[in-house]
Amino acid sequence: MISTLAVVAIGLLFFGWVLNLVRKGSVYVGYGSALLTAIGGIICIALIPAQFLEAFVQHASGVPPRGLPVVLAAYSILLALIYVLKEVTAISKRLRTLTQQLAIELARHGSTFDAEEPVTKAQSVARISHGRSV
Amino acid sequence: MRRSIFVPLLRWHFLDFHAEAIVYLIRLGYRVGECPISVAERTAGRSMYSFSSLFHYPLNTGIMALMAVVQAKLMQRRPAA
């Protein structure tokens, strides 16, 4: 009973945390919905009476369920996933900002960028080594 | 859409300005009207929506609409920057 309450409490904590991350834009809502579904699934599994779950898992896989440690392991994986997805979202936001800035700069300068030949990597290295800005 | 709408819209992030943007603006006290439009049927190409879109779009938009309510409440409490 206490372990079930602990699992539900941790799940609700995760639920609120992920929702807040989505609200702040730190996690893309598509990732957030997948995470929330997973958390909801874990909470639902924790709320299923133990004898039903044991019978089902043993019937389906032949492996007896380990209870609390399995759920905690699932939460640990979720925690790692939240971290990774948060970082992926941050990178994608930076890329979007960079693209928008480039588009604004291109619009500001009009055709001056288009007139120039594309600078190769060797040319840019040569310019930098001669103290010229690209 | 009036100019005054741009500031609150830029102060939060949306999923392509779908239903959550409407929820957010209504919660902030803006008036939202409805204008009928006609959409031409697609004649070429493939739809960007797949079978899984039936499930994840409503879920994503639902979450964002819920967050829009929370965000609008927080914005009303906080003075404009």
Backbone of each chain as ProteinMPNN parsed JSONL, in Angstrom:
{"seq_chain_A": "MISTLAVVAIGLLFFGWVLNLVRKGSVYVGYGSALLTAIGGIICIALIPAQFLEAFVQHASGVPPRGLPVVLAAYSILLALIYVLKEVTAISKRLRTLTQQLAIELARHGSTFDAEEPVTKAQSVARISHGRSV", "coords_chain_A": {"N_chain_A": [[0.834, -1.206, 0.0], [1.887, 1.277, 0.873], [3.996, 1.429, -0.903], [2.612, 1.632, -3.321], [1.376, 4.096, -2.989], [3.643, 5.676, -2.892], [4.653, 5.334, -5.475], [2.582, 6.482, -6.987], [2.662, 9.076, -5.969], [5.258, 9.923, -6.746], [4.892, 9.718, -9.477], [2.88, 11.657, -9.939], [4.288, 13.896, -9.228], [6.257, 13.917, -11.224], [4.553, 14.252, -13.38], [3.487, 16.83, -12.987], [5.869, 18.253, -13.141], [6.74, 17.785, -15.791], [4.6, 18.948, -17.18], [4.964, 21.599, -16.417], [7.444, 22.096, -17.582], [6.721, 21.91, -20.255], [4.979, 24.066, -20.388], [6.767, 26.173, -19.966], [8.196, 25.955, -22.225], [10.47, 24.48, -22.314], [10.451, 21.823, -22.893], [9.441, 20.274, -25.828], [6.06, 20.084, -26.863], [5.213, 17.741, -28.112], [7.065, 15.792, -27.284], [6.52, 16.045, -24.627], [3.869, 15.11, -24.413], [4.236, 12.421, -24.965], [5.816, 11.673, -22.805], [4.079, 12.245, -20.679], [2.079, 10.423, -21.209], [3.469, 8.052, -20.761], [4.075, 8.32, -18.029], [1.499, 8.405, -16.986], [0.719, 5.827, -17.694], [2.429, 4.261, -16.087], [1.511, 4.999, -13.554], [-1.093, 4.016, -13.684], [-0.57, 1.267, -13.933], [0.582, 0.835, -11.469], [-1.619, 1.135, -9.877], [-3.185, -1.031, -10.371], [-4.529, -3.918, -8.847], [-2.285, -6.038, -7.031], [-2.386, -8.894, -7.273], [-3.735, -9.345, -9.701], [-2.007, -8.137, -11.515], [0.326, -9.651, -11.166], [-0.551, -12.157, -11.996], [-1.148, -11.572, -14.659], [1.347, -10.67, -15.744], [2.974, -12.919, -15.307], [1.629, -14.753, -16.829], [1.88, -13.604, -19.344], [4.666, -13.228, -19.818], [6.129, -14.949, -18.26], [7.885, -14.116, -16.43], [8.23, -13.232, -13.089], [6.788, -10.306, -11.555], [8.685, -7.636, -10.096], [7.808, -5.612, -8.501], [8.101, -2.667, -6.587], [10.945, -1.931, -7.15], [11.078, -2.281, -9.97], [9.306, -0.357, -10.933], [10.54, 1.93, -9.967], [12.867, 1.815, -11.451], [11.783, 2.231, -13.976], [10.922, 4.856, -13.654], [13.408, 6.068, -13.329], [14.493, 5.744, -15.871], [12.702, 7.311, -17.258], [13.303, 9.786, -16.149], [15.881, 10.217, -17.131], [15.207, 10.322, -19.824], [13.606, 12.621, -19.885], [15.503, 14.553, -19.336], [17.211, 14.286, -21.586], [15.413, 14.894, -23.68], [14.788, 17.468, -23.01], [17.194, 18.75, -23.484], [17.414, 18.282, -26.243], [15.244, 19.784, -27.122], [16.159, 22.314, -26.384], [18.361, 22.612, -28.085], [17.053, 22.543, -30.555], [15.522, 24.842, -30.333], [17.512, 26.782, -30.261], [18.567, 26.472, -32.822], [16.374, 27.236, -34.327], [16.145, 29.922, -33.565], [18.573, 30.874, -34.552], [18.223, 30.44, -37.307], [16.078, 32.148, -37.773], [17.276, 34.603, -37.171], [19.25, 34.705, -39.141], [17.613, 34.817, -41.398], [16.386, 37.275, -40.982], [18.614, 38.959, -41.069], [19.43, 38.512, -43.713], [17.227, 39.532, -45.054], [17.429, 42.182, -44.3], [19.887, 42.998, -45.428], [19.414, 42.557, -48.023], [20.219, 42.13, -51.385], [22.954, 42.061, -51.106], [24.224, 39.952, -49.894], [23.634, 37.939, -51.639], [25.038, 38.625, -53.908], [27.667, 38.023, -53.444], [30.097, 35.448, -53.863], [29.74, 32.128, -52.626], [31.529, 31.484, -49.633], [34.289, 29.397, -49.318], [35.482, 26.814, -47.072], [38.269, 26.805, -46.896], [38.896, 29.364, -47.83], [37.731, 30.971, -45.852], [39.271, 30.26, -43.643], [41.733, 31.2, -44.456], [41.207, 33.939, -44.541], [40.69, 34.481, -41.865], [43.171, 33.843, -40.743], [44.682, 35.885, -41.806], [43.808, 37.986, -40.403], [41.441, 39.19, -41.143], [38.025, 39.938, -41.009], [35.284, 37.758, -41.627]], "CA_chain_A": [[0.0, 0.0, 0.0], [2.775, 2.447, 0.95], [4.758, 1.495, -2.158], [1.696, 2.141, -4.355], [1.227, 5.532, -2.751], [4.92, 6.309, -3.269], [4.718, 5.326, -6.951], [1.611, 7.479, -7.474], [3.16, 10.409, -5.586], [6.385, 10.247, -7.641], [4.308, 9.9, -10.808], [2.204, 12.953, -9.998], [5.368, 14.891, -9.19], [6.813, 13.92, -12.588], [3.489, 14.771, -14.232], [3.479, 18.282, -12.808], [7.164, 18.775, -13.612], [6.738, 17.76, -17.262], [3.636, 19.971, -17.633], [5.591, 22.902, -16.225], [8.486, 22.221, -18.607], [6.018, 22.182, -21.521], [4.476, 25.444, -20.298], [7.89, 27.099, -20.114], [8.795, 25.761, -23.55], [11.739, 23.75, -22.19], [10.253, 20.527, -23.557], [8.463, 20.359, -26.918], [4.813, 19.454, -26.415], [5.143, 16.378, -28.656], [7.809, 14.944, -26.351], [5.795, 16.126, -23.35], [2.688, 14.242, -24.427], [4.72, 11.028, -24.865], [6.259, 11.471, -21.421], [2.892, 12.231, -19.814], [1.396, 9.138, -21.445], [4.26, 7.024, -20.073], [3.884, 8.488, -16.579], [0.126, 7.964, -16.723], [0.719, 4.363, -17.797], [3.085, 3.704, -14.884], [0.593, 5.203, -12.414], [-2.217, 3.063, -13.852], [-0.074, -0.081, -13.628], [0.782, 0.773, -10.018], [-2.916, 1.1, -9.202], [-3.836, -2.334, -10.603], [-4.27, -4.803, -7.705], [-1.064, -6.833, -7.219], [-2.63, -10.286, -7.716], [-4.092, -9.304, -11.125], [-0.795, -7.799, -12.258], [1.224, -10.813, -11.1], [-1.119, -13.201, -12.857], [-1.031, -11.134, -16.049], [2.756, -10.639, -16.167], [3.482, -14.295, -15.348], [0.987, -15.412, -17.958], [2.367, -13.013, -20.594], [6.105, -13.349, -20.063], [6.735, -15.986, -17.432], [8.789, -13.48, -15.466], [7.437, -12.649, -12.009], [7.076, -8.885, -11.377], [9.518, -7.323, -8.933], [7.165, -4.57, -7.706], [8.621, -1.302, -6.481], [12.193, -1.661, -7.887], [10.818, -2.185, -11.42], [8.672, 0.94, -11.165], [11.569, 2.95, -9.742], [13.748, 1.758, -12.621], [11.049, 2.896, -15.064], [10.975, 6.299, -13.377], [14.781, 6.526, -13.579], [14.624, 5.851, -17.332], [11.914, 8.487, -17.634], [14.064, 10.958, -15.718], [16.945, 10.387, -18.127], [14.549, 10.73, -21.074], [13.175, 14.018, -19.744], [16.723, 15.354, -19.458], [17.662, 14.251, -22.988], [14.443, 15.604, -24.513], [14.924, 18.885, -22.666], [18.375, 19.224, -24.221], [17.069, 18.269, -27.681], [14.379, 20.95, -27.33], [17.0, 23.525, -26.29], [19.142, 22.698, -29.327], [16.15, 22.876, -31.663], [15.134, 26.25, -30.169], [18.663, 27.59, -30.678], [18.639, 26.382, -34.286], [15.272, 28.044, -34.853], [16.511, 31.33, -33.368], [19.66, 31.163, -35.498], [17.631, 30.504, -38.645], [15.282, 33.379, -37.85], [18.214, 35.727, -37.21], [19.852, 34.699, -40.477], [16.591, 35.266, -42.347], [16.207, 38.72, -40.763], [19.816, 39.613, -41.594], [19.375, 38.421, -45.176], [16.194, 40.462, -45.51], [17.948, 43.544, -44.076], [20.964, 43.325, -46.363], [18.902, 42.39, -49.383], [20.96, 41.343, -52.367], [24.41, 42.142, -50.924], [24.723, 38.607, -49.592], [23.465, 37.096, -52.817], [26.009, 38.999, -54.931], [28.957, 37.404, -53.155], [30.25, 34.015, -54.082], [29.8, 31.439, -51.341], [32.895, 31.376, -49.133], [34.652, 28.027, -48.993], [36.103, 26.68, -45.756], [39.68, 27.194, -47.028], [38.938, 30.829, -47.951], [37.423, 31.587, -44.56], [40.428, 30.018, -42.778], [42.769, 32.128, -44.924], [40.808, 35.292, -44.124], [40.866, 34.581, -40.404], [44.595, 33.831, -40.442], [45.214, 37.208, -42.194], [43.23, 38.999, -39.52], [40.271, 39.83, -41.733], [36.769, 39.316, -40.588], [34.532, 37.186, -42.758]], "C_chain_A": [[0.871, 1.26, 0.0], [3.555, 2.581, -0.354], [3.895, 2.031, -3.297], [1.533, 3.65, -4.223], [2.49, 6.285, -3.184], [5.03, 6.416, -4.782], [3.795, 6.399, -7.528], [2.114, 8.896, -7.171], [4.314, 10.83, -6.498], [5.858, 10.533, -9.048], [3.655, 11.262, -10.954], [3.211, 14.097, -9.989], [5.983, 15.056, -10.589], [5.823, 14.587, -13.556], [3.484, 16.307, -14.196], [4.743, 18.923, -13.362], [7.189, 18.863, -15.14], [5.773, 18.822, -17.805], [4.241, 21.367, -17.515], [6.687, 23.142, -17.264], [7.871, 22.544, -19.97], [5.522, 23.628, -21.525], [5.595, 26.461, -20.535], [8.558, 26.991, -21.487], [10.116, 25.023, -23.494], [11.656, 22.375, -22.822], [9.16, 20.712, -24.608], [7.227, 19.543, -26.537], [4.645, 18.02, -26.946], [5.877, 15.383, -27.766], [7.057, 14.877, -25.02], [4.608, 15.177, -23.31], [3.097, 12.776, -24.324], [5.135, 10.715, -23.425], [5.063, 11.371, -20.476], [2.118, 10.923, -19.974], [2.129, 8.023, -20.699], [4.062, 7.106, -18.557], [2.487, 8.011, -16.174], [0.019, 6.44, -16.746], [1.319, 3.711, -16.558], [2.165, 3.838, -13.676], [-0.561, 4.198, -12.491], [-1.776, 1.647, -13.491], [0.098, -0.244, -12.112], [-0.54, 0.629, -9.275], [-3.673, -0.214, -9.422], [-3.535, -3.222, -9.395], [-3.154, -5.812, -8.016], [-1.334, -8.231, -7.771], [-2.985, -10.365, -9.197], [-2.832, -9.097, -11.97], [0.153, -8.994, -12.313], [0.737, -11.91, -12.043], [-0.918, -12.847, -14.329], [0.414, -11.213, -16.54], [3.308, -12.056, -16.275], [2.896, -15.053, -16.531], [1.601, -14.919, -19.273], [3.838, -13.309, -20.846], [6.786, -14.456, -19.261], [7.689, -15.423, -16.387], [7.954, -12.877, -14.332], [7.777, -11.162, -11.826], [7.837, -8.62, -10.078], [8.955, -6.183, -8.082], [7.871, -3.24, -7.763], [9.927, -1.06, -7.243], [11.992, -1.491, -9.39], [10.246, -0.811, -11.743], [9.699, 2.06, -10.98], [12.562, 2.993, -10.908], [13.099, 2.462, -13.806], [11.081, 4.407, -14.883], [12.376, 6.859, -13.646], [15.018, 6.701, -15.074], [13.877, 7.094, -17.828], [12.649, 9.779, -17.304], [15.171, 11.27, -16.727], [16.365, 10.881, -19.449], [14.138, 12.197, -21.037], [14.378, 14.931, -19.941], [17.167, 15.442, -20.925], [16.722, 15.075, -23.87], [14.466, 17.106, -24.249], [16.099, 19.494, -23.448], [18.101, 19.291, -25.721], [16.204, 19.488, -28.01], [15.199, 22.239, -27.313], [17.798, 23.714, -27.578], [18.241, 23.128, -30.49], [15.706, 24.337, -31.566], [16.268, 27.172, -30.616], [18.774, 27.626, -32.206], [17.568, 27.258, -34.926], [15.593, 29.54, -34.738], [17.583, 31.751, -34.365], [19.115, 31.334, -36.915], [16.836, 31.797, -38.821], [16.194, 34.601, -37.96], [18.859, 35.852, -38.593], [18.876, 35.232, -41.52], [16.389, 36.774, -42.225], [17.397, 39.485, -41.35], [19.817, 39.625, -43.117], [18.364, 39.408, -45.738], [16.681, 41.901, -45.38], [18.953, 43.937, -45.147], [20.564, 43.118, -47.819], [19.811, 41.553, -50.239], [22.463, 41.341, -52.128], [24.998, 40.769, -50.606], [24.679, 37.719, -50.835], [24.554, 37.36, -53.86], [27.347, 38.297, -54.723], [28.955, 35.914, -53.468], [30.247, 33.317, -52.724], [31.25, 31.207, -50.908], [33.179, 29.92, -48.775], [35.34, 27.994, -47.631], [37.562, 27.151, -45.809], [39.827, 28.707, -47.094], [38.696, 31.495, -46.604], [38.573, 31.409, -43.584], [41.546, 30.99, -43.146], [42.469, 33.548, -44.465], [41.046, 35.487, -42.641], [42.354, 34.662, -40.066], [45.276, 35.143, -40.832], [44.578, 38.339, -41.413], [42.045, 39.74, -40.111], [39.027, 39.138, -41.241], [36.003, 38.847, -41.812], [33.232, 37.968, -42.926]], "O_chain_A": [[0.63, 2.191, -0.769], [3.757, 3.686, -0.857], [4.374, 2.79, -4.14], [1.551, 4.382, -5.213], [2.421, 7.372, -3.757], [5.445, 7.445, -5.314], [4.174, 7.131, -8.442], [2.005, 9.796, -8.004], [4.346, 11.966, -6.971], [6.31, 11.46, -9.72], [3.843, 11.945, -11.96], [3.021, 15.122, -10.643], [6.196, 16.17, -11.066], [6.207, 15.372, -14.423], [3.477, 16.975, -15.23], [4.699, 19.992, -13.972], [7.6, 19.874, -15.71], [6.089, 19.512, -18.774], [4.058, 22.211, -18.392], [6.84, 24.255, -17.765], [8.414, 23.338, -20.738], [5.628, 24.327, -22.533], [5.402, 27.471, -21.212], [9.379, 27.83, -21.858], [10.82, 24.936, -24.501], [12.67, 21.818, -23.242], [8.088, 21.241, -24.314], [7.334, 18.458, -25.966], [4.007, 17.188, -26.301], [5.392, 14.279, -27.518], [6.965, 13.829, -24.381], [4.366, 14.517, -22.299], [2.411, 11.977, -23.686], [4.846, 9.64, -22.9], [5.035, 10.523, -19.584], [1.575, 10.386, -19.009], [1.503, 7.159, -20.085], [3.903, 6.085, -17.888], [2.312, 7.317, -15.172], [-0.679, 5.842, -15.927], [0.785, 2.729, -16.043], [2.048, 2.915, -12.87], [-0.951, 3.608, -11.484], [-2.508, 0.912, -12.827], [-0.195, -1.298, -11.547], [-0.584, 0.071, -8.178], [-4.671, -0.484, -8.754], [-2.386, -3.276, -8.956], [-3.088, -6.365, -9.115], [-0.601, -8.707, -8.638], [-2.601, -11.314, -9.881], [-2.615, -9.767, -12.979], [0.711, -9.311, -13.363], [1.517, -12.507, -12.786], [-0.565, -13.701, -15.142], [0.682, -11.752, -17.614], [4.028, -12.369, -17.223], [3.564, -15.879, -17.154], [1.818, -15.702, -20.197], [4.219, -13.612, -21.977], [7.911, -14.845, -19.573], [8.231, -16.16, -15.564], [7.053, -12.083, -14.598], [8.947, -10.792, -11.933], [7.64, -9.316, -9.082], [9.542, -5.821, -7.062], [8.2, -2.74, -8.839], [10.019, -0.05, -7.941], [12.649, -0.66, -10.017], [10.655, -0.175, -12.715], [9.722, 3.021, -11.749], [13.034, 4.06, -11.3], [13.758, 3.192, -14.548], [11.249, 5.15, -15.85], [12.519, 7.982, -14.131], [15.653, 7.664, -15.505], [14.357, 7.823, -18.696], [12.623, 10.739, -18.074], [15.372, 12.418, -17.123], [16.944, 11.741, -20.112], [14.296, 12.925, -22.017], [14.29, 15.952, -20.622], [17.46, 16.524, -21.435], [17.174, 15.858, -24.705], [14.199, 17.911, -25.142], [16.005, 20.594, -23.991], [18.507, 20.242, -26.39], [16.399, 20.141, -29.035], [14.97, 23.142, -28.118], [17.903, 24.825, -28.098], [18.621, 23.97, -31.303], [15.53, 25.002, -32.587], [16.038, 28.197, -31.257], [19.04, 28.672, -32.799], [17.811, 27.932, -35.928], [15.355, 30.317, -35.663], [17.518, 32.833, -34.948], [19.501, 32.258, -37.631], [16.905, 32.452, -39.861], [15.927, 35.518, -38.736], [18.994, 36.948, -39.138], [19.252, 35.996, -42.409], [16.24, 37.47, -43.229], [17.234, 40.502, -42.025], [20.164, 40.631, -43.736], [18.605, 40.041, -46.766], [16.39, 42.742, -46.232], [18.9, 45.035, -45.703], [21.309, 43.472, -48.732], [20.146, 40.42, -49.894], [23.192, 40.685, -52.872], [26.124, 40.46, -50.996], [25.549, 36.877, -51.056], [24.95, 36.459, -54.6], [28.069, 38.01, -55.678], [27.938, 35.23, -53.347], [30.726, 33.897, -51.75], [32.089, 30.789, -51.706], [32.425, 29.289, -48.036], [35.733, 29.035, -47.103], [38.038, 27.812, -44.887], [40.745, 29.277, -46.505], [39.37, 32.464, -46.252], [38.838, 32.3, -42.776], [42.222, 31.535, -42.273], [43.371, 34.275, -44.049], [41.543, 36.528, -42.211], [42.758, 35.449, -39.21], [46.317, 35.491, -40.274], [44.783, 39.513, -41.723], [41.681, 40.811, -39.626], [38.985, 37.918, -41.079], [36.066, 39.452, -42.882], [32.44, 37.664, -43.817]]}, "seq_chain_B": "MRRSIFVPLLRWHFLDFHAEAIVYLIRLGYRVGECPISVAERTAGRSMYSFSSLFHYPLNTGIMALMAVVQAKLMQRRPAA", "coords_chain_B": {"N_chain_B": [[-6.965, 40.132, -37.258], [-5.763, 42.162, -34.714], [-3.207, 44.687, -34.136], [-2.596, 44.916, -31.433], [-2.741, 42.374, -30.45], [-0.43, 41.097, -31.035], [1.626, 41.447, -29.117], [0.869, 39.965, -26.65], [0.789, 37.442, -27.898], [3.398, 37.039, -28.672], [4.594, 36.752, -26.268], [4.414, 34.237, -25.317], [4.761, 30.714, -26.171], [3.588, 28.782, -28.93], [1.849, 26.029, -30.498], [1.995, 26.139, -33.571], [0.008, 28.147, -33.53], [-2.639, 27.178, -32.936], [-5.708, 25.944, -31.587], [-4.994, 26.443, -28.958], [-3.963, 29.015, -28.895], [-6.208, 30.563, -29.245], [-7.641, 29.907, -26.933], [-5.884, 30.923, -25.026], [-5.873, 33.7, -25.64], [-8.563, 34.321, -25.179], [-8.716, 33.797, -22.458], [-7.104, 35.8, -21.584], [-8.714, 37.905, -21.889], [-9.362, 38.891, -24.38], [-11.406, 39.517, -27.287], [-12.781, 37.117, -29.377], [-13.593, 36.414, -32.66], [-15.51, 34.752, -35.256], [-14.829, 33.834, -38.511], [-16.121, 32.701, -41.496], [-14.467, 30.552, -43.804], [-13.469, 29.337, -47.026], [-12.099, 26.297, -48.064], [-10.01, 24.983, -50.469], [-10.042, 21.813, -52.049], [-7.388, 19.452, -51.79], [-5.318, 18.927, -54.577], [-3.014, 17.705, -55.395], [-0.041, 15.902, -54.302], [0.797, 14.635, -50.956], [-0.977, 14.169, -47.893], [0.048, 15.834, -44.888], [-0.731, 14.745, -42.583], [-0.938, 11.788, -40.729], [-2.134, 8.485, -39.792], [-1.474, 8.251, -37.113], [-1.553, 10.891, -36.387], [-4.134, 11.384, -35.736], [-4.305, 10.774, -33.111], [-2.112, 11.957, -31.733], [-2.19, 14.73, -32.314], [-4.647, 15.865, -31.2], [-4.036, 15.307, -28.527], [-1.637, 16.748, -28.065], [-2.524, 19.373, -28.645], [-4.512, 19.577, -26.739], [-3.04, 19.464, -24.337], [-1.53, 21.79, -24.658], [-3.578, 23.681, -24.696], [-4.533, 23.469, -22.117], [-2.253, 24.301, -20.757], [-2.189, 26.857, -21.727], [-4.295, 28.077, -20.416], [-3.3, 28.072, -17.801], [-0.987, 29.614, -18.193], [-2.075, 32.058, -19.05], [-3.379, 32.835, -16.746], [-1.207, 33.183, -15.043], [0.068, 35.257, -16.371], [-1.735, 37.306, -16.08], [-1.506, 37.818, -13.413], [1.116, 38.658, -13.22], [2.834, 41.727, -13.743], [3.028, 43.504, -16.871], [6.024, 43.241, -18.789]], "CA_chain_B": [[-6.14, 40.18, -36.046], [-5.269, 43.533, -34.5], [-1.818, 44.865, -33.733], [-2.478, 44.751, -29.971], [-2.693, 40.943, -30.165], [0.921, 40.586, -31.285], [2.449, 41.427, -27.889], [0.624, 38.751, -25.853], [1.118, 36.219, -28.644], [4.861, 36.871, -28.679], [5.093, 36.519, -24.905], [4.377, 32.804, -25.006], [5.028, 29.902, -27.364], [2.406, 28.014, -29.35], [2.04, 24.946, -31.451], [1.414, 26.637, -34.829], [-1.137, 29.038, -33.266], [-3.891, 26.433, -33.085], [-6.771, 26.245, -30.62], [-4.444, 26.941, -27.684], [-3.795, 30.472, -29.009], [-7.547, 31.137, -29.038], [-7.927, 29.735, -25.5], [-4.981, 31.847, -24.328], [-6.337, 35.073, -25.831], [-9.86, 34.48, -24.499], [-8.438, 33.853, -21.011], [-6.491, 37.109, -21.306], [-9.781, 38.908, -21.977], [-9.566, 39.396, -25.739], [-12.621, 39.048, -27.943], [-12.438, 36.293, -30.545], [-14.723, 36.239, -33.566], [-15.402, 33.61, -36.182], [-15.058, 34.209, -39.91], [-16.128, 31.492, -42.344], [-13.552, 30.528, -44.956], [-13.648, 28.128, -47.847], [-10.814, 25.659, -48.312], [-10.039, 24.176, -51.695], [-9.598, 20.434, -51.851], [-6.026, 19.212, -52.284], [-5.339, 18.284, -55.901], [-1.778, 16.955, -55.61], [0.779, 15.677, -53.112], [0.273, 13.764, -49.892], [-1.314, 14.891, -46.659], [1.075, 15.765, -43.845], [-1.317, 14.039, -41.439], [-0.997, 10.327, -40.851], [-3.108, 7.875, -38.881], [-1.084, 8.564, -35.731], [-1.919, 12.289, -36.113], [-5.472, 11.364, -35.129], [-4.164, 10.624, -31.661], [-1.186, 12.868, -31.047], [-2.54, 16.154, -32.451], [-5.585, 16.289, -30.139], [-3.349, 15.237, -27.229], [-0.722, 17.898, -27.988], [-3.298, 20.619, -28.584], [-5.187, 19.569, -25.436], [-2.047, 19.829, -23.314], [-1.189, 23.201, -24.851], [-4.744, 24.487, -24.3], [-4.513, 23.446, -20.645], [-1.126, 25.149, -20.343], [-2.546, 28.239, -22.095], [-5.137, 28.572, -19.32], [-2.386, 28.328, -16.675], [-0.103, 30.712, -18.568], [-2.862, 33.302, -19.064], [-3.616, 33.201, -15.337], [0.078, 33.681, -14.516], [0.356, 36.544, -17.028], [-2.622, 38.326, -15.507], [-0.97, 38.156, -12.082], [2.406, 39.317, -13.396], [2.724, 42.955, -14.536], [3.679, 43.419, -18.196], [7.444, 43.641, -18.768]], "C_chain_B": [[-5.586, 41.596, -35.889], [-3.839, 43.516, -33.993], [-1.607, 44.553, -32.249], [-2.355, 43.283, -29.561], [-1.254, 40.419, -30.235], [1.747, 40.451, -30.003], [2.14, 40.197, -27.021], [0.97, 37.455, -26.589], [2.628, 35.957, -28.645], [5.416, 36.554, -27.294], [4.983, 35.066, -24.472], [4.608, 32.02, -26.29], [3.814, 29.036, -27.665], [2.798, 26.913, -30.316], [1.324, 25.379, -32.727], [0.155, 27.497, -34.644], [-2.477, 28.332, -33.512], [-4.881, 26.869, -32.017], [-6.225, 26.845, -29.332], [-4.242, 28.459, -27.713], [-5.131, 31.165, -28.755], [-7.918, 31.074, -27.554], [-7.153, 30.776, -24.692], [-5.494, 33.289, -24.427], [-7.673, 35.312, -25.134], [-9.64, 34.619, -22.993], [-7.78, 35.175, -20.618], [-7.503, 38.249, -21.466], [-9.999, 39.484, -23.363], [-10.842, 38.795, -26.336], [-12.226, 38.287, -29.202], [-13.689, 36.096, -31.387], [-14.494, 35.065, -34.498], [-15.725, 34.08, -37.588], [-15.061, 32.948, -40.765], [-15.144, 31.615, -43.515], [-13.878, 29.299, -45.796], [-12.269, 27.586, -48.203], [-10.927, 24.777, -49.549], [-9.495, 22.775, -51.404], [-8.209, 20.242, -52.453], [-6.084, 18.447, -53.611], [-4.089, 17.451, -56.166], [-1.058, 16.752, -54.284], [0.11, 14.76, -52.094], [-0.013, 14.592, -48.654], [-0.17, 14.762, -45.657], [0.557, 15.014, -42.614], [-1.385, 12.542, -41.709], [-2.044, 9.786, -39.874], [-2.781, 8.233, -37.427], [-1.419, 10.016, -35.352], [-3.29, 12.384, -35.443], [-5.383, 11.331, -33.613], [-3.277, 11.705, -31.068], [-1.504, 14.348, -31.23], [-3.558, 16.601, -31.394], [-4.925, 16.295, -28.763], [-2.442, 16.454, -27.044], [-1.488, 19.209, -27.83], [-4.026, 20.727, -27.25], [-4.253, 20.002, -24.32], [-1.728, 21.319, -23.424], [-2.352, 24.114, -24.44], [-4.813, 24.584, -22.778], [-3.42, 24.376, -20.118], [-1.409, 26.62, -20.652], [-3.4, 28.878, -21.003], [-4.25, 28.968, -18.133], [-1.526, 29.561, -16.971], [-0.849, 32.047, -18.545], [-3.112, 33.781, -17.643], [-2.345, 33.797, -14.737], [0.405, 35.062, -15.098], [-0.509, 37.657, -16.455], [-2.135, 38.771, -14.137], [0.274, 39.013, -12.203], [2.217, 40.63, -14.167], [3.498, 42.839, -15.845], [5.09, 43.963, -18.146], [7.692, 44.793, -19.722]], "O_chain_B": [[-5.011, 42.154, -36.823], [-3.331, 42.508, -33.501], [-0.579, 44.001, -31.859], [-1.916, 42.983, -28.45], [-0.906, 39.434, -29.584], [2.473, 39.474, -29.822], [3.06, 39.452, -26.684], [1.396, 36.482, -25.967], [3.073, 34.809, -28.622], [6.567, 36.138, -27.161], [5.413, 34.708, -23.375], [4.645, 32.6, -27.376], [3.102, 28.61, -26.756], [3.901, 26.875, -30.861], [0.165, 25.021, -32.937], [-0.681, 27.552, -35.546], [-3.338, 28.853, -34.221], [-4.887, 28.026, -31.597], [-6.892, 27.652, -28.685], [-4.336, 29.116, -26.677], [-5.181, 32.223, -28.128], [-8.434, 32.037, -26.987], [-7.698, 31.421, -23.796], [-5.543, 34.008, -23.429], [-7.895, 36.38, -24.563], [-10.279, 35.438, -22.333], [-7.883, 35.617, -19.473], [-7.187, 39.41, -21.209], [-10.737, 40.456, -23.52], [-11.289, 37.718, -25.942], [-11.423, 38.771, -29.999], [-14.723, 35.66, -30.881], [-13.419, 34.466, -34.519], [-16.784, 34.662, -37.825], [-14.084, 32.199, -40.753], [-15.023, 32.677, -44.127], [-14.49, 28.346, -45.315], [-11.38, 28.341, -48.598], [-11.822, 23.938, -49.656], [-8.585, 22.609, -50.592], [-7.896, 20.804, -53.503], [-6.803, 17.457, -53.744], [-4.088, 16.593, -57.049], [-1.418, 17.352, -53.272], [-0.963, 14.201, -52.322], [0.645, 15.602, -48.406], [0.493, 13.728, -45.581], [1.328, 14.688, -41.712], [-1.828, 12.098, -42.769], [-2.747, 10.552, -39.216], [-3.675, 8.484, -36.619], [-1.554, 10.344, -34.173], [-3.574, 13.318, -34.694], [-6.282, 11.805, -32.918], [-3.612, 12.304, -30.046], [-1.125, 15.157, -30.383], [-3.346, 17.628, -30.75], [-5.203, 17.161, -27.935], [-2.472, 17.109, -26.002], [-1.147, 20.046, -26.994], [-4.15, 21.815, -26.688], [-4.623, 20.805, -23.463], [-1.662, 22.024, -22.418], [-2.129, 25.197, -23.898], [-5.113, 25.641, -22.223], [-3.628, 25.132, -19.169], [-0.943, 27.515, -19.947], [-3.254, 30.062, -20.7], [-4.415, 30.035, -17.542], [-1.358, 30.434, -16.121], [-0.315, 33.051, -18.074], [-3.063, 34.979, -17.363], [-2.398, 34.79, -14.012], [0.949, 35.924, -14.407], [-0.076, 38.805, -16.355], [-2.313, 39.922, -13.739], [0.488, 39.949, -11.433], [1.495, 40.641, -15.164], [4.513, 42.145, -15.91], [5.342, 45.007, -17.544], [8.823, 45.264, -19.84]]}, "name": "protein", "num_of_chains": 2, "seq": "MISTLAVVAIGLLFFGWVLNLVRKGSVYVGYGSALLTAIGGIICIALIPAQFLEAFVQHASGVPPRGLPVVLAAYSILLALIYVLKEVTAISKRLRTLTQQLAIELARHGSTFDAEEPVTKAQSVARISHGRSVMRRSIFVPLLRWHFLDFHAEAIVYLIRLGYRVGECPISVAERTAGRSMYSFSSLFHYPLNTGIMALMAVVQAKLMQRRPAA"}
